[in-house]
Every structure is written in C-alpha cells, then in structure tokens.
C-alpha cells in the first residue's frame, strides 16, 4: 500500500528539508503539496523547492491546488479571481458568488497554466481535489446547458439541472486529465470525489486520462459507527477495479475535536483492513497553524502516524 501525507509547505528550503525528512521517516512514499494560487505568484519557493527536496528525501512529489478558484478544498484565497472577476460564479438571481466556475474556459485555462508550472518543476503527479457539482448560472454554464441540453438553464427542472451539474464535474475532470496526458504523460492524474457525490464515481472512474480515484470519509467528528465505512470503501474499490484505476482513501487529521483523536485510529483500522492502493493523510502535523488545525494537532498526528506506520507492516 502506498502512503502519503498532505503538506502545507513553506517557501524556505531549510524548513522544507526538515519537514520532508520527517515525512520520509514515517515510511511514506508520497508527499502531496497543498499549493495555493499565492504560492505561484509570491511565495514561489514552496512550489519551486519542494519537488527536488522531496526526491532527495525519497518521496514522490504530487501537487494539489488547494483552494484554487476558491472552490477546490480549503485555503481559499484566489489571486486569479481578484484580477478576473468574470471567472466568478453567478447565482440564479444574478448575485455574485465568491467561488470560481470550472465550466468557464478562462478558469480552466488558469488551472492548466498552473499544471504547466508544476510539471516543469519536476512534480510526479497532479491531484484534482474534490470537484463537486456547482449551483452556477454564469454565462459559461448557461451557454453549455443550451448547447448540450437545450433551453435556458434557469428554467430547467431540478432533474435536468442535477444531470447537467453532474456532467460538468465529469467534463472538468476529463478536460484536466486529458490536458495532463497530452502535455505531460509522466504525471499521474488523481482525483478525490467526496462520499456525498458517490453518484459521480462511475462516470469519473471512466475518464480515460485519470489514473487514480479516491474519496475522503472524514467522519472523525461524527458519532456514526466506523464500520459503516466498509461498504463505501468497497463500492469505490469495485468501481476502480472495473475501470482499471488505482484506488486511494483519505484519513482525517484536520479539525479533529478534542477527545475524538482515537477515531482517527478507528477509521484507519478500517482502511488498513480494506487495503486500498494508497492511503493518504490530510494533513501533516494535524494541520497545525491553520484555521483547520486539530484541537490537539500533535495528538491527532500521533494517531495518524500510527496508522501510516502500520500500513507499511502489512
């Protein structure tokens, strides 16, 4: 089983070298750099230095665009949208929405430009993080609906909108994966589709340019029995197997409430038992120092690293 950790990173190579060595000491195979748009403009050392130092430490560097366009993951602070307000989503009543629209070709091109950067820096993979259906009525969404379905998006019934939104997710993953494979065939393309979007797993798994599909059952702060994870993990494993994709799962070590740390281990045991192709932890040191930090990040990290170490003993 491949293992890895998401890393918020640092622009200073001194800190990068220390942290990457610590991640490698856990036996991890991959480090997934959560690169924000700001890191491509101002704090460029984070994007520039990480791949070389990761490889020196024995890790495979993968890039995640964390918070890109204000709609993929956390850390949302889009530099691109500050300069291109035409990329924002639009609500049904015409109101501005502060997230970008991945149906808009302008936004897609920005993601492609960032992929160009990470491919040139030596990253070994690109991770499409949590694409989910939008509720957007921008000109791009309306035009695509008119072209593919017909009629006016705002006037469509709920079922037609739902099907269109789902298709837009698959179309986005298809476009990005195809771009990677056409220009940088060495990049492994991965995607995480959240459990509540499980209806999309089949269509995303069928994307030709996608190598690796996973999900993130972040239940650490919930009370449901962790055994309820089992059919979810197995369903995705079956879907990946059918389409010849690698299967990964995520373990939560962010925003863990005080007292819930043992649930990291409990969820991890389910994942260890189910043996996905890769097991990833979000995030390094319990995401300390961010608004998504665990209540006790070092205790949460202790539980997460125990699972990572055990993964290599199987």
Buried (B, 14 or more C-beta within 10 A) or exposed (E): BBBBBBBBBBBEBEBBBEBBBBBBEBBBBBBBBBBBBBBBEEBBBBBBBBBBBBBEBBBBBBBBBBBBBBBBBBBBEBBBBEEBEEBBBBEEEEEEBEBBBBBBEEBBEBBBEBBEBBBEBBBBBBBBBBBBBBEBBBEBBBEBBEEEBEEEBEEBEEEBBEEBBBBBBBBBBBBBBBBBBEEBEEBBBBBBBBBEBBEBBEBBBBBEBBBBBBBBBBBBBEEEEBEEBBEBBEBBBEBBEEBEBBBBBBBBBBBBEEEBBEBBBBBBEBBBEBBBBBBBBBBBBBBBEBEBBBBBBEBBBBBBBEBBEBBEEE
